Amino acid sequence: MPLPFAAEVSLTDQQRQSLQRIVRAASTPQSLAFRARIVLRPAEPDRPPNLQLAAGLDCSRHTAALWRDHFLAAQGLVAYRTRPALRTLVGRFENHLDAHAPSSGVHQ
C-alpha cells in the first residue's frame, strides 16, 4: 500500500541550478535528465505526491518514489557511504556537471 504522503524534497539554490543544467544540456543522457526532473518537480511550491508526479512525467508511481527517495537518501552521508547505487547516481550527476561546466574564461 502506498504511503499517504511522500517525503518533502528541499533543494538549495545550487542543487536546483545544477539539476536544471542537467535537464537543459543537450549532451545529458535522457535517463539522467529524467531522474533530474523527478527530483526537481517535487521541490516546486505545490509539492506534488508521487502519483501526481508520475502522471506529470508519464512514469509509474513506483519510479517517481524510487528516484525521489534515492535523492533524499543520498543527502545523508550515512546513506551515501553505505549504498553503492546511490554513490553511483550522485557521482554520475557530479561527473556530468563537472564535464559540462561553463569555462571560467572571459568570452570575447
Secondary structure, 3 states (H helix, E strand, C coil): CCCCCCCCCCCCHHHHHHHHHHHHCCCCCHHHHHHHHHHHHHHCCCCCCHHHHHHHHCCCHHHHHHHHHHHHHHCCHHHHHHCHHHHHHHHHHHHHHHHCCCCCCCCC
